[in-house]
């Protein structure tokens, strides 16, 4: 079997599948087969996809997938797990992702770079390294810290709330002592939250969630009957009477989710952009009107369809809505029961509140027809 001058194995040559599969098994004992409905060599790979890519610090799983695939959310259809490697789903800087043929379909395998443990033939000590992130987590880490969603508004009536501060202050800052009414569980730090946006289903009018925005934190000093005494330790805004008091929520950010299409068809709408931004671009957080009850999980990718322009018929004067155009991709990172937060991963044009979202296979299927 010949190779190119650059040493890359030619693709789609007769007999290539058997040779490469044997090499892959010899190198790493790769297990598993391509999905029965996986990608073909012609319809899924980028034309400039490399045969091998060495991961560098700062790469994300989304970035790497996009180097090989035309549609990064199709990663699960080509990724093959190597049982010879510890934590085979984690990818580290220095690892090599390589492309090979498995049963006539393209697959991606993993070779560990220096500094990682192989389960065989020997074990060795390694320095600590951090796996690459699925998406730029810094873009969402602070957002999750400062935002919470309440599904049921009646819950707010049961939560503690600020009733006053020292010297009858209506607003308090760092170092001030203030008082809240109600039970506050635990004996450590608490957060102050203010009710933000009410997310409503644009079609049915159903309340999907109440957004709570963090305004500060405090140390719980003591509870005297129904009054809890607090000392403000940090604040993003002045703490006001009627702000809600909650124990600080320890939320482990999901960091190992995989970009993929939802298991079932999903159609929804961009409800809002935190911060009130009018036009939406890449790596901005958006609120969606679909959640766990609709089958959404962290890592699910949705296509954004920009609403068509409203025009006037030149003959009849009627208002007509032109067909929409696919304009971007959103990845869900925090689903709630009735709604979700997502991160814009791609925007070919400015997106806006009210744009539709749907499962990406629908657009892909239309393109292949």
C-alpha positions, 0 to 999 in steps of 0.5 A: 500500500502506497503512501503520500509523500507527506507520509499520510495514508491515502483515504478510500483506497481498496483494502485500506480498511483491513490494513488500518484496522489491524494497525489500530488494534496492534497499537492500542487494542481499540475496541468497539465498532463504528455506529451502524449509522455512523459517518461515511468518508464522504459526508462527514469529514472535513476535506482538510481533516488531518490524519493525526493531530497533537492536542495542545493546551487551550484546545477544547473537545469542540475545537478538536471535533471541528478539525476533523468533522464538518459538524462537531456534534457528530463526535460520538459517531466517530470516537472509539474508546481504547480499553488499554488507556486509563480514562480513555474518554479524557483527552490531555495536551500532548495526546494524539488523535488519529483518523483510521478506517473501521469497517469502511467508516471513518473513526478517531482513536487516541494515543496518549502523549508523554506523562500518562499512565497506560494500563499495560504493559507497565505502570509508571508515575506521572505528574498531574495534568488537566484534561481538555475542556469540552467547551470554554468553561470560563465562559460559563463558570461565573455565570453558573455561580451568579444565576439560579433558576426556581421552577415553582414561584411558590417556593419563594414564599418559603425562603428567607429574605432581608428585612433590615440592616444596621441603623435602619439601612435599606441597602447594605455593603461589605462589612455591614450587619443585616437581618433576614426573616426565615430559616437559613439552613447550615452555619456557613456562608449564604448568598443574597439573590434578587428575582430577575427575569420571569421566563415564559413559554412564548406559545402557551404562556406557561411559567418556565422558571424564575431567574435569581441573580446573585448580588452578594454573600454573607457569613451567618452569625446566628439565628434568633427565633425567626431572625437570622443575623448576617455579616456581608462579606462580598457584594456585586450590588448593594444588598436590599430589603426583600433580597432572598437569602439562600445557602451557597449552592455547591454546584459541580460544573459538568466538565466531561459532557460530549457534544452530540445531537439530542436523542429525540427531535427538539424544537424551541426558542431563544427566550432571553440573553442574560444582561439584556444584550440585543444581538447574540454572538459566539460564546454568549449565554442564552436561555432556551424554552426547552429543558429536561422534560423535553429530553435535553442534557448537558452537551446537546447541540441545537441548530439556531434558525434565524427568523426570516425577514418580514416583507410586504407583498408588492401586489397585495400589500400583505405582510409575509414572513420569509423562510428562516435560515440556519445561522448558528449552533447552541450547546446546552450546558445547564438544563432545568426541568422546563428550560435550559441555559446554552452557549452559542458555539457558532454564529454565522450572523447575529442571532437574536431573542425569538430565533428558533432552535431545533435538533441539528439532524433536521437541517443535515437531513434536508441538506442531504436530500 
